Amino acid sequence: MSSTDASAAAHALAGPTPLVIAGETLASRLILGTGGFDRMDELAAACAVSGTSMVTVAMRRVDPSQQGSLIDTLDRAGVRILPNTAGCFTAREAVRTAELAREALETNWVKLEVIGDDRTLLPDAAELLDGAEQLVARGFTVLPYATDDPVLCRRLEDAGCAAVMPLGSPIGSGRGIANPINIALIAEQAGVPVVLDAGIGTASEAAQAMELGCDAVLLATAVSRAADPVRMAAAMKAGVEAGWLAGGAGRIPIRTWARASTTPEGMADLG
Amino acid sequence: MAPAITVNGTAREDLASPITVAGLVAAHGLPAEGRGVAVAVDGEIVPRGQWAAVTIPEGAEVELVQAIQGG
């Protein structure tokens, strides 16, 4: 192996290159949602083990019975906080929530979530695009949670979103990537980072998202509601890294018939 | 009697009156620096730097929100 080869190998083994969104560098390509963890120490351990650089939070009315240490926990973990607009059903609600989050967390970044149906929790495409346009106009860095629709994702990018975040399958469903063809199309066409958001159930699906060309994966439930959240956080880190490496490694074409890896030449004559 | 302020949909006779935004935040046991917390009075977000200076008007509708765990 030449020294150049050795250097390239060392680079690959060092793991994924950083993710850049809106000019900001994120060391990890795994974004972790904080929802569903039963305990703060488990959330802290999942942050550490997953290697995540950014986590999501939601905004809700203050509940006097729940004085948590969420922000302290996240600050100690050294992660960037990405507020979302979970629970909003209209662009108007989402813009309002984003403005409250900006004041609360001193960040222009927002995961824009505008839900159209409370059973599937699928995004409302029309409200989402409207909300994205309004938030971009107000100076937000918008990361929209979208359906796996290449046209909608292109419209969101055209509206000035800093990334697009198509779903794999419905939130919390653990069904993985329902339409890998669409996800690959979105990744292929996008000029902004593509984050696979929602539906991931296990590490192989996170790897698949990266192999399909996504730049990052956002997941919460798959880790927080696993029987062993910390172990699954480690698995997701490995899955995202494996998928990123494999995606860039140029996989072999899929063939109908076998192709021997050993030459047929030089077989001994064993009569 | 002056109408009480409403916080997150509940009329709050129990709070001191008048009360500043900073006083309201403290009354809810939230940290004074208010990281993760935002306040809107009658639909207008009050920037953190003005919490100590802004007195909540009688009968105002206040939304007091904070960051919680969420995907």
Boltz contact constraints between the chains, C-beta under 6 A:
constraints:
  - contact:
      token1: [A, 33]
      token2: [B, 71]
      max_distance: 6.0
  - contact:
      token1: [A, 34]
      token2: [B, 69]
      max_distance: 6.0
  - contact:
      token1: [A, 35]
      token2: [B, 69]
      max_distance: 6.0
  - contact:
      token1: [A, 35]
      token2: [B, 70]
      max_distance: 6.0
  - contact:
      token1: [A, 35]
      token2: [B, 71]
      max_distance: 6.0
  - contact:
      token1: [A, 57]
      token2: [B, 67]
      max_distance: 6.0
  - contact:
      token1: [A, 57]
      token2: [B, 70]
      max_distance: 6.0
  - contact:
      token1: [A, 58]
      token2: [B, 68]
      max_distance: 6.0
  - contact:
      token1: [A, 58]
      token2: [B, 70]
      max_distance: 6.0
  - contact:
      token1: [A, 59]
      token2: [B, 65]
      max_distance: 6.0
  - contact:
      token1: [A, 60]
      token2: [B, 68]
      max_distance: 6.0
  - contact:
      token1: [A, 61]
      token2: [B, 8]
      max_distance: 6.0
  - contact:
      token1: [A, 61]
      token2: [B, 65]
      max_distance: 6.0
  - contact:
      token1: [A, 62]
      token2: [B, 28]
      max_distance: 6.0
  - contact:
      token1: [A, 62]
      token2: [B, 64]
      max_distance: 6.0
  - contact:
      token1: [A, 62]
      token2: [B, 66]
      max_distance: 6.0
  - contact:
      token1: [A, 67]
      token2: [B, 29]
      max_distance: 6.0
  - contact:
      token1: [A, 71]
      token2: [B, 35]
      max_distance: 6.0
  - contact:
      token1: [A, 71]
      token2: [B, 36]
      max_distance: 6.0
  - contact:
      token1: [A, 71]
      token2: [B, 67]
      max_distance: 6.0
  - contact:
      token1: [A, 84]
      token2: [B, 70]
      max_distance: 6.0
  - contact:
      token1: [A, 86]
      token2: [B, 70]
      max_distance: 6.0
  - contact:
      token1: [A, 99]
      token2: [B, 45]
      max_distance: 6.0
  - contact:
      token1: [A, 100]
      token2: [B, 38]
      max_distance: 6.0
  - contact:
      token1: [A, 100]
      token2: [B, 65]
      max_distance: 6.0
  - contact:
      token1: [A, 103]
      token2: [B, 38]
      max_distance: 6.0
  - contact:
      token1: [A, 103]
      token2: [B, 45]
      max_distance: 6.0
  - contact:
      token1: [A, 104]
      token2: [B, 36]
      max_distance: 6.0
  - contact:
      token1: [A, 104]
      token2: [B, 37]
      max_distance: 6.0
  - contact:
      token1: [A, 104]
      token2: [B, 38]
      max_distance: 6.0
  - contact:
      token1: [A, 104]
      token2: [B, 67]
      max_distance: 6.0
  - contact:
      token1: [A, 220]
      token2: [B, 71]
      max_distance: 6.0
